[in-house]
Amino acid sequence: MARDLTTHKTGEGSKALNRLPHLANPLLRFNLSEELRQLRSEDSWQRETGRSSKTLAKYPDFRIVLVLMKANTQMKEHHADARISIHSLQGKIRIHLPDQKIELPAGELLALDHGIPHDVEAVEESAFLITISWPGGTTEERHDAS
C-alpha cells in the first residue's frame, strides 16, 4: 500500500492529473512485497490473462507500474512512445525484441529506447516494475496543455 509521506501541499505533478492525483504526490513510498500480496488478491489475477498490475506513480512525464504475471503468460507485442525500464523483482521474464530475446531474472534491469516493439513473457511466476519516461509529458497531456 502506498504511504504518502508528505506534510505539505501536493506538487505540480498532481495538478496536471485529473484522476488519482495521489499518484503524483511529491513523495511516494511503497512496500513492494505488500503491493504484490494485494495484486494476488485482485480479480484480475484470476482472469485468463494471468496478470495483474498497479500504477504506483503517475506524473505527466513519468510512470511506474508494478506487474505480476503467472508462469507461461504473455503481454503481446506493444511499444511505448517513451523510454522504459523493466526491473525484474521476482521470477524470470523473457523480453522478445525484433532481433533478439533477452532473459531477465530477478534482480536485473533492462532499459529500452522509445518505440521499440517488444513482448513480455513470464517464464515462471514473475513480478517486475516498468518505468516509463516521456520527456515533455505524454502526448495526451501535451495536448491538454495547449
C-alpha positions as CSV (number, residue, x, y, z in Angstrom):
1,M,0.0,0.0,0.0
2,A,1.3,3.5,-0.8
3,R,2.2,5.7,2.1
4,D,2.0,9.4,1.5
5,L,4.8,10.8,3.5
6,T,4.2,14.4,2.5
7,T,3.4,17.1,5.1
8,H,3.0,19.9,2.6
9,K,0.8,20.6,-0.4
10,T,0.7,18.3,-3.4
11,G,3.3,19.0,-6.1
12,E,2.8,20.4,-9.5
13,G,2.7,16.9,-11.0
14,S,-0.6,16.1,-9.4
15,K,-2.2,19.4,-10.6
16,A,-1.8,18.1,-14.2
17,L,-3.7,14.9,-13.5
18,N,-7.5,14.7,-13.2
19,R,-7.7,11.1,-12.0
20,L,-5.9,9.7,-8.9
21,P,-3.9,12.8,-8.0
22,H,-2.3,11.0,-5.0
23,L,-0.2,9.0,-7.5
24,A,1.7,12.3,-8.2
25,N,2.4,13.4,-4.7
26,P,5.9,14.9,-4.2
27,L,7.0,11.9,-2.2
28,L,5.7,8.3,-2.6
29,R,6.9,5.2,-0.8
30,F,5.9,1.6,-1.3
31,N,6.3,-1.8,0.3
32,L,6.6,-3.9,-2.8
33,S,6.0,-7.2,-1.0
34,E,2.7,-5.8,0.3
35,E,1.8,-4.4,-3.1
36,L,2.4,-7.9,-4.7
37,R,0.3,-9.6,-2.0
38,Q,-2.6,-7.3,-2.8
39,L,-2.2,-7.9,-6.5
40,R,-2.5,-11.6,-5.9
41,S,-5.9,-11.0,-4.2
42,E,-7.3,-8.9,-7.2
43,D,-9.9,-10.3,-9.5
44,S,-7.5,-9.6,-12.4
45,W,-5.1,-12.2,-11.1
46,Q,-7.8,-14.9,-11.5
47,R,-8.6,-14.0,-15.1
48,E,-7.3,-15.8,-18.2
49,T,-4.7,-13.1,-19.0
50,G,-2.7,-14.3,-16.0
51,R,-1.5,-10.9,-14.9
52,S,-2.4,-8.1,-12.6
53,S,-0.9,-4.6,-12.4
54,K,-1.0,-1.4,-10.5
55,T,0.2,2.1,-11.3
56,L,2.3,3.2,-8.4
57,A,3.4,6.7,-9.6
58,K,1.8,8.8,-12.4
59,Y,3.3,12.1,-13.2
60,P,2.8,13.9,-16.6
61,D,6.3,12.8,-17.8
62,F,6.9,9.7,-15.7
63,R,5.1,6.5,-14.6
64,I,5.9,3.4,-12.5
65,V,3.8,0.3,-12.9
66,L,4.1,-2.9,-10.9
67,V,3.2,-6.0,-12.9
68,L,2.6,-9.6,-11.6
69,M,2.4,-12.4,-14.2
70,K,1.6,-16.1,-13.9
71,A,4.0,-18.6,-15.4
72,N,3.7,-19.1,-19.2
73,T,1.7,-15.9,-19.8
74,Q,2.5,-13.1,-22.2
75,M,1.9,-9.4,-22.8
76,K,1.6,-9.4,-26.6
77,E,3.7,-7.1,-28.8
78,H,3.4,-3.4,-27.9
79,H,5.7,-0.4,-27.8
80,A,5.9,2.8,-25.8
81,D,6.4,6.2,-27.3
82,A,8.8,6.8,-24.4
83,R,11.9,5.3,-22.9
84,I,11.2,2.5,-20.5
85,S,13.0,0.3,-18.0
86,I,11.9,-3.1,-16.8
87,H,13.2,-4.1,-13.4
88,S,12.7,-7.8,-12.7
89,L,11.8,-8.3,-9.0
90,Q,10.8,-12.0,-8.8
91,G,10.9,-14.9,-11.1
92,K,12.2,-14.7,-14.7
93,I,10.8,-12.9,-17.7
94,R,11.8,-13.1,-21.3
95,I,11.7,-9.9,-23.4
96,H,11.1,-10.6,-27.1
97,L,12.7,-7.8,-29.2
98,P,12.6,-7.6,-33.0
99,D,16.1,-9.1,-33.3
100,Q,16.6,-11.0,-30.1
101,K,15.2,-12.5,-26.9
102,I,16.5,-11.4,-23.5
103,E,16.1,-13.4,-20.3
104,L,15.7,-11.1,-17.3
105,P,15.9,-12.9,-14.0
106,A,15.1,-11.3,-10.6
107,G,17.4,-8.5,-9.8
108,E,18.2,-7.5,-13.4
109,L,17.2,-4.3,-15.1
110,L,16.7,-3.6,-18.9
111,A,16.3,-0.1,-20.5
112,L,14.7,0.3,-23.9
113,D,14.7,3.4,-26.1
114,H,11.3,4.7,-27.3
115,G,9.3,3.0,-30.0
116,I,11.0,-0.5,-29.8
117,P,8.3,-3.2,-30.2
118,H,8.5,-5.9,-27.6
119,D,6.6,-8.8,-25.9
120,V,7.0,-9.8,-22.3
121,E,6.7,-13.5,-21.4
122,A,6.7,-14.8,-17.9
123,V,8.9,-17.9,-17.9
124,E,7.8,-18.5,-14.3
125,E,5.6,-16.5,-12.0
126,S,7.2,-13.1,-12.1
127,A,6.9,-9.6,-10.8
128,F,8.6,-6.5,-12.3
129,L,8.5,-2.8,-12.4
130,I,8.0,-0.9,-15.6
131,T,9.2,2.7,-15.5
132,I,8.1,5.0,-18.4
133,S,9.6,8.4,-19.1
134,W,8.1,10.9,-21.6
135,P,10.3,14.0,-22.0
136,G,7.8,16.9,-22.0
137,G,4.9,14.7,-20.8
138,T,2.7,12.2,-22.6
139,T,1.1,13.1,-25.9
140,E,-2.3,13.3,-24.3
141,E,-1.0,15.6,-21.6
142,R,0.9,17.8,-24.0
143,H,-2.4,18.3,-26.0
144,D,-4.3,19.2,-22.8
145,A,-1.7,21.9,-22.0
146,S,-2.1,23.6,-25.4
